[in-house]
């Protein structure tokens, strides 16, 4: 449970919270801006563990494996109930709005609404290998990306439309059909109208 507001820069395995995650990162956020060469992410540069209920709103700039939440997620790891609103800029095929490269891992109930600046299919996931992307979305308008290796692209009005997410089993406040953990909230005057972590 932590917040990073500082800019972080380096060469590889650079993240707003940790460079390399081997365990669990939960309820953390980053807004300072991350710059590196390889494995660059708003929360973690590389993830060998789990990331849940985290978000990034700072810019992420990298060459390879650059992502709004994590640059590289692998080895049966999970990114769940997390989102990115920061811009992501990369120069390779492994650049994604949420995760740069996802290998043998899972993304669950996540979204990206940050701009993705690269010549690739990367609205949510830059590169997907033997992985699952479940109930996750990216904003086609905000990201500037019509395609992604995994996830569902929505125009901005539907990104803020509750039904799309309820049908994907997202657990919101003031509903019990998808659980009673109250993970997500919505208020048009908060978080630029996008869903936020409760």
Buried (B, 14 or more C-beta within 10 A) or exposed (E): EEEBEEEBEBEBBBBBBBBBBEEEBBEBBBBBBBBBBBBBBBBBBBBBBBBBBBBBBBBBBBBBBBBBBBBBBBEEBBBBBBBBBBBBBBBBBBBBBBBBBBBEBBBBBBBBBBBBBBEBBBBBBBBBEEBBBBBBBBBBBBBBBEEBBBBBBBEBEBBBEEEBBBEBEBBBEEBEEBEEEEBBBBEEEEBEBBBBBB
